[in-house]
Amino acid sequence: MVKCMKLLGNSSQGINPLQKHNLYRCCVLPIALYSFQLWFYNKAPVSYYMKILNKMQRRAAIWILGAFKTLPTEGMEAIAGIIPIKFHLQKLAKRSQMCPLKLPTNYIIRALMEDTPDPLKPQNPHVVSSLTNQQKNIAKGHLIDSCNKAYGLFPSFSPLNREFTPGFRLTDIFSDRFSFNLVNKKEKDSIRVQELDEMTLRILSSPPTAFVVTDASIKDDIATSISHIHSANQLLIKTVHHAAFIMSTEAELFAIRCGINQACIKENVTKIIIITDSIHAAKKIFDSKLHPFQSHTVAILNKLRNFFIKDHENSIEFWECPSRLKWRFHKDADKDSKSFNLTPSYPCKTSWDYCKKSDSDDIIKQWKMTFQASGGKGKHFLDLLDDNFDTIEPAYTKGGPWLQVFGHSNSLCARATRAITNHAPIGEFHSRFFPNEDFKYPCSYPIESRRHILHECKRFNGYWNPRRDSLNHFTMFLIMNPHAFAFTDS
């Protein structure tokens, strides 16, 4: 398939490098790695498969960049924004190990993974927890890895809960009892602040209304969820909860959950107003699709169902209040959420989202460390700087940092790759790979080196800025000097 993709473009024409990158990641990799769990698991021999996949990815990187075949693989992968195949497989394997937790508890795979079987039910002799460590080492396989992964996660999915059953959902029965008041992005922030102030005055003069302000913050992997419950002629109620190793969306949703619980307890409350800066978390409450926050949404939906059934006039509104507004009530909740300094207690389980993110971050860190420490990128790889004057590190999102700058042009990308890796049609490259051949250099300089072209050669003076160690200035130099690092007949 990679060979056939060459028909779509080369180093001078066809689809651009960013499109090539997306095509490879979205079409080729999923097909090549289909059912990889059958052979990629703990202690499995993978050298044969890795050799084939590395060869495929090298060809893809050469095609994306229009580079020389002599380039080191790791350098090409970094510029092309393609994570090395071994790291990519590790990331996919860790995510795949978490997938069985999405299944209902009565599913056959979940039954095999059951950690604490029901003593009232007949024991299944094939349950993984009944195997000894020696038997697990012999069995190996993806299921064993999934069980080991599941021990560190707390359950958060509930796909068959009745709250998500069509016809019984709140969105089907009480669709007129809840609403969302969103920020109009075309209006000024001052208008939204005025709307919130006017709404607050109406609420505080209306005893049947509960006014809940929620916020959450994360510091040192500890999430703090805060809710302030206001109502007319009553004292302010505050709820504070802490949780370790969860993401901000779950912390915000838990703050909303606590606020709704307190508001529903109050007597004679017919309307609840929720003020939050994470309206996307609030929308998850009524989302019946599978997501890792269902344990919280089920609890909230149960409370709201009882609240709606109690009186046909009971309702709830969700108001969006971005933190940038610094609205006084939300600012107080935000200040409270950031006033705690806690240390997580070990060991403790992690949430689905946090585990997914931490696994991905660990893989990317390994890639960056390997890229900088090993010689796989090439001895002559040019370390360019970003806008903050930090050395650019490899990444794969949005095509990576290099392709984001020069990935719009095939010829520019090819010349930039040649210059960065020092594998270009210049004298320095010729003397290194063809030492016995004679070459004539266009200028009087003893040898045509990359440094000479970038900083000293008078033939390439189309760009006045002397700073060429920055990626943007380096790219501008190539744009203003179209013959730099290009073949003489191009």
N, C-alpha and C positions, 0 to 999 in steps of 0.2 A: 504493500500500500504506500509506503514512504517513497519507493521508486516511482510509482505512478503519480505521486503528488508533484514531481518535478515538472510535469506537463503544465502545471498551473503558474509557474514563474521561475525565474532564475535571478542572478545578481544584478540584472539590468532592466528587466521588464516583468510583467505579470502582477499578481497580487503582492501587496507590500509585506514586509517582515512581520508586522503586528498581526495581519490577517493569517499569515502562515503559522505564527505561534498559536493563535486561537484555534485554527483548523487542526493542528497536531494534538493539542490538549483536549479538544472537545470530541474529535472523531477517531483519531488513531489510537491514543492511549486507552480509552475505554474498551475498544475492541481487542487490543493486544493483551490487556490485563483482565479480560473476562474470566471469571471463576479462578482467579489467582489463589484464592484461599485453599484450593485443593493441593497446592504444592508449596505455598509460602506460609509456613507456620513455625513455631518454636522448634529448633534443632532439626529442621528439615534440610536435606541437601539441595541447594539451589544454584550451584555454580553454573550448571549447563544452561538453565533458563536465563540467568543473569547475563551470561555471555551473549545470548541472542538478543536480549532486550537492550543491552548497552550498545550493541552494534546498530540496532534500529534507531536508538536515540541519537547516536553520533551522526548517522546519515541525516536525520531530521534537523539537527543543529546546523550542519553544513548547508543544508538546503535553505533554512530560515535566514541565515546570515550571508549566504553567498561567499563563504569563506574557503580558504585553502584546505586541502585534505591533510596537510601537515600540522594543523592546529591541535593543541592539547584538548582533550575532551572536556575537562572541568572548566577551562576558560571559556570554551564555546557555550556550554550549558548555562553558565552564569550570564553571559551577554545576551543569549537568546531567551533568558527568563524561564528556563526549564530546570526544575529541580532534578538532581541525579536520581536515576531510576531506583536505586536501593533505598534512598530516603523516601521517595514517593510511595514505594511499596510498604515501607514501615508505617507511614502515615495512614494509608488506606487500610492496612491490616488492623491497626489500633481502632480505627473507626468501625471497621467491620465487626470487631469483637464486641462492640457495644450494641450492635443492631438487634441481637436476640432479646434485649431488654425492652424493645418496643412491642414485642409480641404479647398477646394475652397470656395470663398465667396458666390457662388450661391447654395451651398449645404444646405439642409433643416435645419440641426442643426445650421450651421452658420447663417442662416436667422433668427432663433429663438433667437440667441445670439446677434443680431445686436444692437449696442449701439445707433447709430445715423441713423435711417432709412431714406431712400431717400424720400423727401417730394413729389416728382413727381410720386411716385409709390403708389398704394393702401396700406393702413396700415394693417399689420397683427395683429389681436387682441391677438394673442398668443405670441407675442414677449416678452421676459423676461423683457426688459427695461420698458415696459408699466405697469408692476405689481408694486403695492405698497409694502413697506417693510413688512407690515403685510401679504400680499398675498405670498410674497417670503418665509416668515417663515412658512407659512402653506404648501406651495408646497414642500419645501426642495428639496432633490434629488441631483443627481450628476450634472445635467445641471445647477442648480442654483450655485453650487460651482464653476463650470467651468467659468460661467459668472463673478463671483467675482474675480477669478484668472486672467481672461483675461484683466480686467481693468488696471492691473499693468504691462502689457507687451506691447511692441511696435511690430507691425506686421513685420514679417521677411520672411514669406513663400509666394511663388508665383508659385504654382504647374502647373497652366494652362497657364503660360506666353508663348508667341509664340517662344521665344528664346529657349525653351526646346522641341519644336515640332520636331519629327524625320523628317529629310529631309531639315529642315530649320536651324538646329543648325550649329554653326561655325565649329564644329568637322566634320560635313558632307560636308560643302561647301568649307571651307578654311582650311582643315586639314594640308596643306603644308605651311601655313603662320605663324604658331606658333610652338615653340619648347621649350624643357626644358633641360638645361645643369646642370646635377646633380653632386654632389661630389662623387668621387670614394673612397669608404671607405678603400680600400686596399692601396691607395697611401698616402704619407706623406702630412701634411698640407702645407708644404713649396711649394710643387708642385702646389697645388691649388692657393696659393697666387701668384705664378709666372704666372699662366694662367690668373688670373684676371688682373694683371698688364699689360700683353701683350694685352689683349682685350681692356683695357682702352686706351692704346696708340693708337691702331688702330681707336678707336671710336672718340677720341678727335681730330684726324687729318682728320676725315671724317664729313663734315658739315651736311649731310642729316640724321645723327644718333642722337637720343636723348638717353641719358644715365641716368637712374633713379635708385636711391638708396633709399630703403624704410626700415623703422624700426618702432617698436612700443614698448611701455613699460606701465606697470600698477603700480600705486602707490596710496595707500589709496582709492581703487575702482575707480580711475580716470585713464582712458586710454589716452595716448598721441600717435597719429599717425603722423609720420614725413615722408616726401619724399623730396629728393634733386634731382633736375632735372638739369643735366649737358648737354651742347652741345658746339660744337666747336665755338670759337670766340664770345661767348655770356655769359652774367652774370649768375651766379648760381641762380636758383629759388628754394625757400623753401616753402613747405606747412606744416602747423601745425594745427591739429584738436584735440579737446578733447571730450571725451564722458565718461559718468558715467555708471557704472554697466554693463560692457560688458566683454567678455573673450578675451584672447590674440589673438586667431585666427581671430576673427572679427575685432580687432584693426589692425592687420597686413593686412587683406584683404582691409580694408578701406584706409590704407596708399598706397597700390598698386593702388586702385581705383583713389585716388587723383593724384598720379604720372602719371597714364595713361591719365587722363583728361588733365593735363598740357602739356604732350608730344604731344597729338593729336591736341592741339590748335596751336602749333608751325608750322610755314610755312616751306614747303619743307622738312619735315621729312619723310623719307621712311622706317626707321627702328627704333624700340624702344627696348632698353635693360633694363630689370628690374633686379636689384640685391636685393635679399631678403634672410633673414635667416630662413624664414618660407615657404619653398617650398610647404608644404602641403596646406597652405592657397592659394597659387597661383593655385594649381591644382583644387581647388574648383570652380574656374571660369568656367572651362569646364566640370564640373560634372553636368549632367542633372538629377541626382537622387534627391529626396526630401531631403533638408537640410536647417538649419535655417539661411543660409547666402544668400538666393536667392535674396533678395532685392538688395544686393550689386552686385552679379554676373550679374543680369539683366542689371544694369546700365553699368557695365564694358563691357558686351557683345554688348550692343548697340553702345558704343563708338568704340569698335574694329571692328564691322561690317562696320560702316561708314568709318573707317580708311582703311580697306581692300578694300572696294568698290572704294575709291578715286583713287587708283592706284594698278595695278596688281602686282607691285613689293613691296608693303608695307608689312612689317612683324614685328613680335615681338618675342623676346627671353627672357626666364626666367632663370637667373643664380642663383644657390644656393651658398650662402656665410655664413657659420656658424659663429656665434659670436665669437667662440673660436679662429678663425683665426686672429682677431683684424686687419683686412685689413683696411687701412687708410680711404678710402671713407666711408665704412660702420661703422667704428669706430666713425667718425664725426657725422653720423646720429644717432647712438646709444647714443652718448654723449648729443646731442640736445634733444632726447626724454626723457632723465632722468633729464633734467635741470629745470623742472617745478615742483612747489609745489602748488597744487590746492586743493580746498575743494568742494566736491559735494554739489549742491543746492538741497534742498528737497522741495516738493516731486518730483520725476521723475520716469519715467518708466524704466524697466530693460529689458535686452535682454533675448531671449529664453534660451541660454546656461548658462548665469549667474544665472537666476532664478532656473534652474535645478540643478546647482551646489550648490547654496546657500541653497536650500531646503534640499538637501542631507547632506550638512555639518551641518545644524541645527539639523537634526535627529540624526546624529552621536554624536554631542555634548550632546544632551539629553540622549542618551544611556550611554555615558561615565560618565556624572554627576550622573545619576541614579545608575549606577554600583558602583561608589565610595561612594555615600552618603547613599544609602539604605543598609539594611542588607540582601538583597536577594541573594548576592553571597555567604553568609555563614560567620559566625564569625571566622572561622579558615582558610579562604582563604589565601594562601601564595602569597603576592605581590612580584613578581620577577622584576628584572631590565633588561633593554636592554643594548646594547653595549655602550650607552652614559650614563649609570647609571641613567636613568629615569624610573619611574615605568611604567610597560607595561600596556597599555590601550586597551580595546577591539576594534576590527575591524573585518570586514568580507571579505575584499579583499584578494585574494590568500589564503584563508583558515584561515586568522587571524594570529596574531603574534605567538601564541603558536603552532598551527598545522604546521606552516612553519618550525619549528625546530624539532619537534618529530612526525609529522604526517605521516612519511614514514613507521612506524612500528606499528602494532597493539598492541603488548605486551608492547613496550616502551610507547606508548600513554596511555595505560590503567594504567601503573604504575605511569606515570607522573601525570595523572589526580587524582589518589588516593593521591599522595603526596601533590599536590597543594591544594586540598580541604580538606585534612586530613580525608578522608573517605577511609581507607586502612586497610588491615588485620594486624593491629598492636595493642598493648596493650591499647594505648590511646583511639582508636576507640571502642575497646571491652568494656572498662570500662565506656564509655559514653553511649553506646546503650544497653549493656548487663551487668548492674552493679551487678546483683545477681549471675553471673556465674564466676567461677574461671578459670584463664588462666595462663599457665606457660610461662615465658619470656625466650628467648634463652640466655640472658646474665644476669649478676648479678645486673643490674640496676633496681631500684625499679619499674619503669614503662617504657614501650617501647614507647617513644614519637617520634614525627616527628623530633623535634630538636635533640634528642639523636641520631637518625639514621643518620641524615645529617652531624652532627658536632662532635659527641663524640664516637659513637659505634665503637669498634675495629674490629667488624666482617665485616664492610664495609669500608675498607681502600684501595680500588682499584684505587682511584683517589686522587692524591697528593694535588691538589689545594684546599686551605681552603675556598675559596670564593664560597659559595653555593647560594648566593642571586641573582646571575646573571643567566638568563635563559639558556645561553649556558653552563656555568659551572655546573648548576643544571642538565642539560641533559647529560653532559659528566659523571657526577657522577652516574647517573642511568645506562648509557651504560656500564661503567666499573664495576658496581656492579649489575649484573642481578637479584640477589635475593632480592634486596631492594624493599620494598613495594609490594612484590609478595607473592602469597600463597605458603605455605611451600611445597606442593606437585607439584608445577609447575616446 
